Amino acid sequence: MPELQHPPPKPTLYTCHIDRGGPSFLPHACRGAHEALDEAGVPYESVIFGKGRPFALGTTGRRPDLKRISGQEKLPVLALTDGTTVNGVNAIAAWAAARRVTTN
């Protein structure tokens, strides 16, 4: 797993190994977080954090660095430059929508 630089130099989205992949007809939180940030035009880095460590029964305690910065172990997590995090696809989508880049 990559080492977490916290706070990051730019907003950083931590995702599982599926990242942007998986079948488009199935909802997936990590892909949804990417889509929300992309649609809002928010610049960010993306780091696959959960490679080889899917979150399921028996994985509690396997993501201590993620828990240290976000208070929980589920992905996706958006780490911000001020040291705060936005946890989960719905919260990330709301955060991104509030910062939508508009062009005239």
Residue frames as a rotation matrix with the C-alpha (Angstrom) as fourth column:
MET 1
0.576 0.818 0.000 0.00
0.818 -0.576 0.000 0.00
0.000 0.000 -1.000 0.00
PRO 2
0.005 -0.590 0.807 1.23
0.435 -0.726 -0.533 3.51
0.901 0.354 0.253 -0.69
GLU 3
-0.548 -0.241 -0.801 2.38
0.830 -0.270 -0.487 5.65
-0.098 -0.932 0.348 2.18
LEU 4
0.531 0.813 0.239 -0.05
0.814 -0.568 0.122 8.43
0.235 0.130 -0.963 2.98
GLN 5
-0.777 -0.615 0.135 1.32
0.564 -0.775 -0.283 11.93
0.279 -0.144 0.950 2.76
HIS 6
0.282 0.959 0.003 -1.07
0.784 -0.233 0.575 13.84
0.552 -0.160 -0.818 4.96
PRO 7
0.476 0.855 -0.207 -2.06
-0.022 -0.224 -0.974 16.50
-0.879 0.468 -0.088 4.42
PRO 8
0.135 -0.394 0.909 -1.48
0.909 0.415 0.045 16.05
-0.395 0.820 0.414 0.69
PRO 9
-0.766 -0.496 -0.409 -0.14
0.298 -0.837 0.459 18.87
-0.570 0.229 0.789 -1.54
LYS 10
-0.695 0.659 -0.287 -3.39
-0.673 -0.458 0.581 18.74
0.252 0.597 0.762 -3.57
PRO 11
0.218 0.824 0.524 -6.75
-0.893 0.385 -0.234 17.04
-0.394 -0.417 0.819 -3.00
THR 12
-0.744 -0.535 -0.401 -6.17
-0.634 0.755 0.169 13.30
0.212 0.380 -0.900 -3.20
LEU 13
0.410 0.912 0.019 -8.81
-0.905 0.405 0.133 10.64
0.113 -0.071 0.991 -3.77
TYR 14
-0.747 -0.569 0.343 -7.98
-0.624 0.778 -0.067 7.29
-0.228 -0.264 -0.937 -2.19
THR 15
0.310 0.865 -0.395 -9.83
-0.943 0.331 -0.016 4.41
0.117 0.378 0.918 -3.86
CYS 16
0.386 -0.115 0.915 -9.93
-0.255 0.940 0.226 0.63
-0.886 -0.321 0.334 -3.91
HIS 17
-0.587 -0.717 0.376 -8.42
0.085 0.408 0.909 -1.52
-0.805 0.566 -0.179 -6.65
ILE 18
0.112 0.691 0.714 -11.52
0.915 0.208 -0.345 -1.08
-0.387 0.693 -0.609 -8.86
ASP 19
-0.716 -0.479 -0.508 -10.79
0.335 -0.874 0.352 2.67
-0.612 0.081 0.786 -9.04
ARG 20
-0.408 0.555 -0.725 -12.58
-0.764 -0.643 -0.062 3.82
-0.500 0.528 0.686 -12.25
GLY 21
-0.860 -0.086 -0.502 -13.18
-0.414 0.692 0.591 0.27
0.297 0.716 -0.631 -13.48
GLY 22
-0.711 0.617 0.337 -15.85
0.187 0.628 -0.755 -2.34
-0.678 -0.474 -0.562 -13.14
PRO 23
-0.499 0.597 0.628 -19.01
0.847 0.183 0.498 -2.70
0.182 0.781 -0.597 -15.20
SER 24
-0.946 0.084 0.313 -20.67
-0.080 -0.996 0.027 0.67
0.314 0.000 0.949 -15.78
PHE 25
-0.077 0.996 -0.046 -24.14
-0.216 0.028 0.976 -0.77
0.973 0.085 0.213 -15.08
LEU 26
0.364 0.135 -0.921 -23.14
0.802 0.457 0.384 -1.60
0.473 -0.879 0.058 -11.50
PRO 27
0.797 -0.091 0.597 -22.77
-0.269 -0.938 0.217 1.28
0.540 -0.333 -0.773 -9.06
HIS 28
0.293 -0.754 -0.587 -19.39
0.875 0.460 -0.154 1.48
0.386 -0.469 0.795 -7.38
ALA 29
0.824 0.131 -0.552 -18.43
0.456 -0.731 0.508 4.09
-0.336 -0.670 -0.662 -4.79
CYS 30
-0.100 -0.951 -0.293 -14.87
0.410 -0.308 0.859 4.68
-0.907 -0.034 0.420 -5.99
ARG 31
-0.596 -0.030 0.802 -15.93
0.799 -0.120 0.589 5.16
0.078 0.992 0.096 -9.62
GLY 32
0.463 0.871 0.166 -18.76
0.815 -0.492 0.307 7.42
0.349 -0.007 -0.937 -8.45
ALA 33
0.535 -0.356 -0.766 -16.33
0.430 -0.666 0.610 9.61
-0.727 -0.655 -0.203 -6.52
HIS 34
-0.615 -0.760 0.211 -14.14
0.526 -0.196 0.828 9.98
-0.587 0.620 0.520 -9.62
GLU 35
-0.310 0.573 0.759 -17.17
0.875 -0.141 0.464 10.87
0.373 0.807 -0.458 -11.73
ALA 36
0.703 0.612 -0.363 -18.39
0.710 -0.634 0.307 13.49
-0.042 -0.473 -0.880 -9.24
LEU 37
0.175 -0.734 -0.656 -14.99
0.300 -0.595 0.746 15.18
-0.938 -0.327 0.116 -9.04
ASP 38
-0.714 -0.446 0.539 -14.51
0.607 -0.011 0.795 15.04
-0.349 0.895 0.278 -12.83
GLU 39
0.027 0.836 0.548 -18.00
0.925 -0.228 0.303 16.44
0.378 0.499 -0.780 -13.55
ALA 40
0.802 0.259 -0.538 -17.37
0.511 -0.764 0.393 19.31
-0.310 -0.590 -0.745 -11.13
GLY 41
0.663 -0.614 0.429 -14.02
0.188 -0.417 -0.889 20.09
0.725 0.670 -0.161 -12.74
VAL 42
0.859 -0.352 0.371 -12.18
-0.479 -0.300 0.825 19.77
-0.179 -0.887 -0.426 -9.45
PRO 43
0.231 -0.843 -0.486 -8.45
-0.543 0.303 -0.784 19.04
0.808 0.444 -0.388 -9.87
TYR 44
0.633 -0.030 0.774 -7.24
-0.704 0.393 0.591 16.11
-0.322 -0.919 0.228 -7.76
GLU 45
-0.543 -0.766 -0.344 -4.77
-0.808 0.588 -0.033 13.26
0.227 0.260 -0.938 -7.57
SER 46
0.683 0.724 -0.094 -5.93
-0.678 0.677 0.285 9.66
0.271 -0.131 0.954 -7.51
VAL 47
-0.538 -0.831 0.141 -4.24
-0.818 0.474 -0.325 6.91
0.204 -0.290 -0.935 -5.49
ILE 48
0.388 0.570 -0.724 -5.30
-0.288 0.821 0.492 3.28
0.875 0.017 0.483 -5.46
PHE 49
-0.226 -0.435 0.871 -5.07
-0.926 -0.183 -0.332 2.62
0.304 -0.882 -0.361 -1.75
GLY 50
0.286 0.495 0.820 -7.00
-0.803 0.591 -0.077 -0.59
-0.523 -0.636 0.567 -1.24
LYS 51
0.225 -0.214 -0.951 -5.13
-0.789 0.533 -0.306 -2.84
0.572 0.819 -0.049 -3.68
GLY 52
-0.406 -0.377 -0.833 -5.22
-0.018 0.914 -0.405 -6.36
0.914 -0.149 -0.378 -2.34
ARG 53
-0.954 0.105 -0.279 -7.20
0.288 0.077 -0.955 -5.30
-0.079 -0.991 -0.104 0.73
PRO 54
-0.408 0.878 0.253 -10.89
0.088 -0.238 0.967 -5.35
0.909 0.417 0.019 -0.12
PHE 55
-0.766 0.210 0.607 -13.12
-0.638 -0.370 -0.676 -4.11
0.083 -0.905 0.418 2.65
ALA 56
0.115 0.792 -0.600 -15.24
-0.357 0.597 0.719 -6.96
0.927 0.131 0.351 3.92
LEU 57
0.949 0.220 0.225 -15.65
-0.293 0.356 0.887 -9.16
0.115 -0.908 0.402 6.96
GLY 58
0.714 -0.699 -0.043 -12.30
0.642 0.629 0.438 -9.77
-0.279 -0.341 0.898 8.55
THR 59
0.091 -0.726 0.681 -10.57
0.768 -0.385 -0.512 -6.69
0.634 0.570 0.523 7.16
THR 60
0.926 0.248 0.285 -11.13
0.015 -0.779 0.627 -4.39
0.377 -0.576 -0.725 10.12
GLY 61
0.712 -0.701 -0.041 -7.79
-0.089 -0.149 0.985 -3.04
-0.697 -0.697 -0.168 11.26
ARG 62
0.260 -0.617 0.743 -6.13
0.853 0.507 0.123 -3.57
-0.452 0.602 0.658 7.88
ARG 63
0.163 -0.162 0.973 -6.11
0.687 -0.690 -0.230 0.11
0.709 0.706 -0.001 6.89
PRO 64
0.236 -0.059 -0.970 -4.65
0.928 -0.283 0.242 1.86
-0.288 -0.957 -0.012 9.95
ASP 65
-0.814 -0.567 -0.121 -3.20
0.499 -0.792 0.352 4.77
-0.296 0.226 0.928 7.94
LEU 66
-0.550 0.703 0.451 -6.58
0.257 -0.371 0.892 5.48
0.795 0.606 0.023 6.38
LYS 67
0.405 0.706 -0.582 -8.21
0.774 0.075 0.629 5.30
0.487 -0.705 -0.516 9.79
ARG 68
-0.258 -0.606 -0.753 -5.59
0.885 -0.461 0.068 7.66
-0.388 -0.649 0.655 11.21
ILE 69
-0.979 -0.203 0.010 -6.40
0.188 -0.887 0.422 10.40
-0.077 0.415 0.906 8.68
SER 70
-0.615 0.786 0.065 -10.15
-0.300 -0.310 0.902 9.85
0.729 0.535 0.426 8.19
GLY 71
-0.489 0.413 0.768 -11.41
-0.844 -0.001 -0.537 8.14
-0.221 -0.911 0.349 11.34
GLN 72
0.548 0.673 0.497 -12.63
-0.450 0.738 -0.503 5.11
-0.705 0.052 0.707 9.39
GLU 73
-0.412 -0.808 0.421 -11.36
-0.165 0.521 0.838 2.41
-0.896 0.276 -0.348 7.01
LYS 74
0.304 0.616 0.726 -13.82
0.647 0.427 -0.632 2.51
-0.700 0.662 -0.269 4.09
LEU 75
-0.834 -0.530 -0.152 -12.99
0.191 -0.536 0.823 3.86
-0.518 0.657 0.548 0.65
PRO 76
0.068 -0.727 0.683 -13.31
0.686 -0.463 -0.562 6.23
0.725 0.507 0.467 -1.14
VAL 77
0.463 -0.050 -0.885 -11.75
0.709 -0.579 0.404 9.02
-0.532 -0.814 -0.233 0.93
LEU 78
0.495 -0.311 0.811 -10.88
0.498 -0.664 -0.558 12.46
0.712 0.680 -0.174 -0.38
ALA 79
0.171 -0.543 -0.822 -7.96
0.920 -0.210 0.330 13.94
-0.352 -0.813 0.464 1.58
LEU 80
0.843 0.223 0.490 -7.78
0.401 -0.868 -0.294 17.74
0.359 0.444 -0.821 1.46
THR 81
0.004 -0.946 0.323 -4.81
0.402 -0.294 -0.867 20.06
0.916 0.134 0.379 1.74
ASP 82
0.029 0.047 0.998 -6.03
-0.706 -0.706 0.053 21.48
0.708 -0.707 0.013 5.06
GLY 83
-0.871 -0.464 0.160 -5.73
-0.448 0.620 -0.644 18.03
0.200 -0.632 -0.748 6.68
THR 84
-0.155 0.886 0.436 -9.45
-0.679 0.226 -0.699 17.22
-0.718 -0.404 0.567 6.65
THR 85
-0.987 -0.079 0.142 -11.07
0.039 0.731 0.681 14.37
-0.158 0.678 -0.718 4.76
VAL 86
-0.104 0.969 -0.224 -14.36
-0.980 -0.139 -0.144 13.80
-0.170 0.205 0.964 2.99
ASN 87
-0.837 -0.265 0.478 -15.48
-0.311 0.950 -0.018 10.20
-0.450 -0.164 -0.878 3.48
GLY 88
-0.281 0.734 0.618 -17.75
0.491 0.663 -0.565 8.22
-0.825 0.145 -0.547 1.16
VAL 89
-0.678 -0.024 0.735 -19.10
0.732 -0.106 0.673 8.77
0.062 0.994 0.089 -2.31
ASN 90
0.371 0.905 0.208 -22.17
0.862 -0.419 0.286 10.80
0.346 0.073 -0.935 -1.28
ALA 91
0.641 -0.203 -0.740 -20.17
0.403 -0.731 0.550 13.24
-0.653 -0.651 -0.387 0.82
ILE 92
-0.503 -0.862 0.055 -17.51
0.447 -0.205 0.871 13.53
-0.740 0.463 0.488 -1.91
ALA 93
-0.372 0.450 0.812 -20.19
0.883 -0.098 0.459 14.21
0.286 0.887 -0.361 -4.54
ALA 94
0.726 0.661 -0.188 -21.76
0.684 -0.667 0.295 16.93
0.070 -0.343 -0.937 -2.37
TRP 95
0.253 -0.736 -0.628 -18.35
0.337 -0.541 0.770 18.48
-0.907 -0.406 0.111 -1.67
ALA 96
-0.683 -0.537 0.496 -17.51
0.609 -0.042 0.792 18.47
-0.404 0.843 0.355 -5.40
ALA 97
0.042 0.796 0.604 -20.88
0.933 -0.247 0.262 19.93
0.358 0.553 -0.753 -6.40
ALA 98
0.776 0.243 -0.581 -20.36
0.524 -0.762 0.381 22.81
-0.350 -0.601 -0.719 -3.97
ARG 99
0.050 -0.863 -0.502 -17.05
-0.055 -0.504 0.862 23.58
-0.997 -0.015 -0.073 -5.69
ARG 100
0.436 0.204 0.877 -18.15
0.777 0.406 -0.481 23.09
-0.454 0.891 0.018 -9.29
VAL 101
-0.605 -0.683 -0.409 -15.92
0.263 -0.656 0.707 24.98
-0.752 0.321 0.576 -11.68
THR 102
0.546 0.821 0.169 -18.02
0.509 -0.164 -0.845 27.14
-0.666 0.547 -0.507 -13.97
THR 103
-0.677 -0.713 0.182 -16.91
0.562 -0.341 0.754 28.51
-0.476 0.612 0.631 -17.31
ASN 104
0.294 0.772 -0.563 -18.45
0.114 -0.613 -0.782 31.43
-0.949 0.165 -0.268 -19.13
